[in-house]
Amino acid sequence: MIRGVAAGVPFVAVPPALPSPAVPVVLGWHLLDPPRTEAAFAAALPLAGLDAWRIYLGLPMSGSRLPPGGFDQVMRLAFDDAVLNVYGPMAEQLAGEVEEAWSALRAQLGIGDGPIGLLGGSFGAAAAQLVMAEGLVDATAAVLVSPLVRLRPTVEAMGRRFGVSYEWSPPSLAVARRLDFVERADEIAAHGQPAVLLAVGEDDEPEAFVGPATQLRDALRAGYDDATRVELVTVPGMAHALAAEPGAEPEPQSPHAAEVDLHAVRWLSRHLTVTASPAFSG
């Protein structure tokens, strides 16, 4: 495993078994829940047996880029205004850094022009959707796990869970529109109709995550020439997180994460036109 920083973005990378200019690349972003760092996400979803570059990127305001005061400070910012203090700034910073980070990664690692897949969990899945909708990277396929698909119902559902009510304003509604990928499904389709697999937990929050993921599946299929390029799978017994708290360090893969990994490898193998190595037995 290679650890480094590309244009200010921390990453861990696993090279392919047989490097070549045409080998695929998968760029991944972790959850804000466990696993909440790039290294922990790589342990949870290693894409076992996929012969591709697997590069796990750190989100802004997370891991080694936590603000002064650490995770507690992020929670304080979220309590004051989750949309304008956390979700909005993270999305803005990520959108502004992806292209430069990808260019730096290619130079550092000697990556060629193979097809690109995306992988993300929760807000990391929102990052992958943002990349597709805004054409920041020319992605061929994506796997979205426990995805944050629509910010507004997610914030409102979490508010009901914790007994608080978020007061929307014109600036926060603008953030919500940017992070509403059901409404932006046509933009994703316009950028090459990337093959999208959504993986949701049977026990995840229905209004915040499961329902919007289903809506995104339907919206993408409506705009794609081939509806089979969009699928949704439900993982029995899985909630939202893929690892146990505290989720910052690599841990042994959980059974639910192993099942998601299997789905992800099958999907990416199919749509990035690669084959799994003999280590992959699925």
C-alpha positions in Angstrom: 0.0 0.0 0.0 1.2 3.5 -0.9 0.5 6.4 1.3 1.0 10.0 0.2 -0.5 13.4 -0.5 -1.6 14.6 -4.0 -2.2 18.4 -4.4 -2.9 18.6 -0.7 -5.3 15.6 -0.6 -4.1 12.6 1.5 -4.5 9.2 -0.1 -3.7 5.5 0.2 -3.2 3.5 -3.0 -3.0 -0.2 -3.9 -1.4 -0.8 -7.2 -2.7 -3.4 -9.7 -1.1 -6.8 -10.0 -0.1 -6.1 -13.6 0.5 -2.4 -14.1 0.0 -1.1 -17.6 -1.1 2.1 -19.3 -4.6 0.7 -19.9 -5.2 -0.7 -16.4 -8.4 0.8 -14.7 -8.3 3.1 -11.7 -10.9 3.3 -8.9 -11.0 6.5 -6.9 -12.8 6.2 -3.5 -14.0 8.5 -0.8 -14.9 7.3 2.8 -17.9 7.9 5.0 -18.2 10.5 7.8 -19.4 7.5 9.9 -17.0 4.5 10.3 -14.9 4.0 8.3 -14.1 7.7 8.4 -10.6 7.9 7.0 -9.0 6.8 3.7 -7.0 4.0 5.4 -10.0 2.7 7.3 -12.1 2.8 4.1 -9.4 0.9 2.2 -9.6 -1.9 4.9 -13.4 -2.0 4.8 -13.7 -2.1 1.0 -10.4 -3.3 -0.4 -12.1 -4.4 -3.7 -10.5 -7.8 -3.2 -9.2 -9.3 -6.4 -9.9 -6.4 -8.7 -6.9 -5.8 -10.9 -6.9 -2.1 -10.9 -5.4 0.9 -9.2 -7.4 1.4 -6.0 -6.9 4.9 -4.6 -8.7 6.0 -1.5 -8.9 9.8 -0.9 -9.4 11.7 2.3 -12.4 14.0 2.5 -12.0 17.6 3.5 -12.5 18.3 7.2 -11.7 14.6 8.0 -8.8 12.4 9.0 -5.6 14.3 8.8 -7.5 17.4 7.6 -9.7 17.8 10.7 -9.9 21.4 11.8 -8.2 22.5 15.1 -10.2 20.9 17.8 -10.5 17.7 15.8 -13.7 15.6 15.4 -15.3 17.4 18.4 -15.0 20.7 16.6 -16.6 19.2 13.5 -19.5 18.1 15.7 -19.8 21.6 17.2 -19.9 23.1 13.7 -22.5 20.6 12.6 -24.7 21.4 15.7 -24.5 25.1 14.9 -25.3 24.7 11.2 -24.6 21.3 9.5 -25.3 22.5 6.0 -23.4 25.8 5.9 -20.6 24.8 8.3 -20.0 21.2 7.2 -21.7 19.8 4.1 -21.5 22.9 2.0 -17.8 23.7 2.7 -16.8 20.0 2.3 -18.6 19.8 -1.1 -17.1 23.1 -2.3 -13.5 22.2 -1.3 -13.8 18.7 -2.7 -15.1 20.0 -6.1 -12.3 22.4 -6.2 -9.5 19.9 -5.5 -10.5 16.8 -7.4 -9.1 17.6 -10.8 -5.7 18.8 -9.5 -5.4 15.9 -7.1 -6.2 13.4 -10.0 -3.5 15.1 -12.2 -1.0 14.8 -9.3 -1.9 11.2 -8.7 -1.3 10.3 -12.3 2.1 11.9 -12.2 3.1 10.4 -8.9 2.0 6.9 -9.5 2.6 6.7 -13.3 -1.1 6.0 -14.1 -2.1 5.8 -17.7 -5.4 6.3 -19.6 -7.4 3.3 -18.4 -11.1 3.6 -17.5 -12.0 5.3 -14.2 -14.4 4.0 -11.6 -15.6 5.8 -8.5 -16.4 4.4 -5.1 -17.9 6.2 -2.2 -19.7 5.7 1.1 -22.4 8.1 2.6 -21.0 11.6 2.1 -18.1 10.0 0.1 -20.8 8.7 -2.2 -22.1 12.3 -2.5 -18.6 13.2 -3.5 -18.6 10.6 -6.2 -22.0 11.8 -7.5 -20.7 15.4 -7.5 -17.8 14.3 -9.5 -20.1 12.7 -12.1 -22.7 15.4 -12.2 -20.1 18.2 -12.7 -17.8 16.2 -15.0 -14.8 16.6 -12.8 -13.4 13.2 -13.8 -14.4 11.2 -16.8 -15.9 8.2 -14.9 -17.1 5.0 -16.6 -18.7 3.4 -13.5 -19.4 4.1 -9.9 -20.4 2.2 -6.7 -22.3 4.2 -4.2 -22.6 2.7 -0.7 -25.1 3.9 1.9 -25.2 7.0 -0.3 -26.2 10.5 0.6 -28.3 11.2 -2.5 -30.5 14.2 -1.4 -29.1 16.5 1.3 -32.4 18.1 2.4 -34.4 15.0 3.3 -31.2 13.6 5.0 -30.8 16.7 7.2 -34.5 16.7 8.0 -34.6 13.0 8.9 -31.5 13.3 11.1 -33.1 16.3 12.8 -36.2 14.2 13.6 -33.9 11.5 15.0 -32.2 13.9 17.4 -35.2 16.0 18.2 -34.0 19.2 16.4 -35.3 21.2 13.5 -33.0 22.7 10.9 -34.0 26.2 9.7 -33.4 26.4 6.0 -32.2 29.7 4.4 -31.5 30.7 0.8 -27.7 29.8 1.2 -28.4 26.4 2.7 -31.1 25.7 0.2 -28.5 26.4 -2.5 -26.2 23.8 -1.0 -29.1 21.3 -0.8 -29.8 21.8 -4.5 -26.2 21.2 -5.4 -26.3 18.0 -3.3 -29.6 16.7 -4.7 -28.6 14.1 -7.2 -32.1 12.9 -8.0 -32.7 16.4 -9.4 -29.2 16.3 -11.1 -29.6 12.8 -12.6 -29.8 14.3 -16.0 -26.4 15.9 -15.5 -24.9 12.5 -14.5 -26.5 11.0 -17.6 -25.1 13.8 -19.8 -21.5 12.9 -18.7 -21.3 9.6 -20.4 -24.1 7.6 -18.6 -21.7 6.0 -16.1 -22.8 2.6 -14.9 -24.0 3.1 -11.3 -24.5 0.5 -8.6 -26.2 1.7 -5.4 -25.7 -0.5 -2.3 -28.0 0.2 0.6 -28.4 -1.4 4.0 -31.7 -3.1 4.8 -31.6 -1.4 8.3 -30.5 2.1 7.1 -32.7 5.1 7.7 -35.5 4.9 5.0 -36.2 8.6 4.5 -32.6 9.8 4.6 -30.9 7.1 2.6 -32.9 4.1 1.3 -35.7 6.1 -0.3 -33.5 8.7 -2.0 -31.2 5.9 -3.3 -34.3 4.2 -4.9 -35.3 7.5 -6.4 -31.9 8.0 -7.9 -32.0 4.5 -9.4 -35.3 5.3 -11.1 -34.2 8.8 -12.2 -31.0 7.5 -13.8 -32.7 4.6 -15.5 -35.2 7.0 -17.0 -32.4 9.0 -18.6 -30.1 6.2 -19.7 -30.2 4.5 -23.1 -29.6 1.1 -21.3 -31.4 0.9 -17.9 -29.3 -2.2 -16.9 -26.4 0.2 -16.4 -28.1 1.3 -13.1 -28.8 -1.2 -10.3 -29.7 -1.1 -6.6 -28.8 -3.9 -4.2 -30.0 -4.2 -0.6 -27.6 -5.8 2.0 -29.6 -7.7 4.6 -29.1 -6.6 8.2 -26.8 -3.7 7.3 -27.4 -0.3 8.8 -25.4 2.8 7.6 -21.9 2.4 8.7 -19.4 -0.2 7.4 -17.2 -0.5 10.4 -17.4 -0.1 14.2 -16.6 3.1 16.1 -14.3 4.9 16.3 -13.6 4.1 12.7 -10.4 6.1 12.1 -8.0 3.1 11.9 -8.1 0.1 9.6 -10.0 -2.8 11.2 -10.8 -6.4 10.1 -13.5 -6.4 7.4 -17.0 -6.8 8.8 -19.4 -9.4 7.2 -21.6 -6.5 5.8 -18.5 -4.7 4.3 -17.4 -8.0 2.8 -20.8 -8.4 1.0 -20.6 -4.9 -0.3 -17.1 -5.5 -1.5 -18.2 -8.5 -3.4 -21.0 -6.5 -5.1 -18.5 -3.7 -5.9 -15.9 -6.0 -7.5 -18.5 -7.7 -9.6 -19.9 -4.3 -10.8 -16.6 -2.7 -11.5 -15.2 -5.8 -13.2 -18.1 -5.8 -15.5 -18.2 -2.1 -16.4 -14.5 -1.3 -16.3 -13.9 -4.3 -18.6 -11.4 -6.0 -16.2 -11.2 -9.4 -14.7 -10.8 -10.3 -11.1 -7.6 -12.0 -10.1 -7.5 -15.6 -8.8 -7.8 -14.2 -5.3 -11.4 -13.2 -6.1 -13.6 -16.3 -5.7 -17.1 -14.7 -6.2 
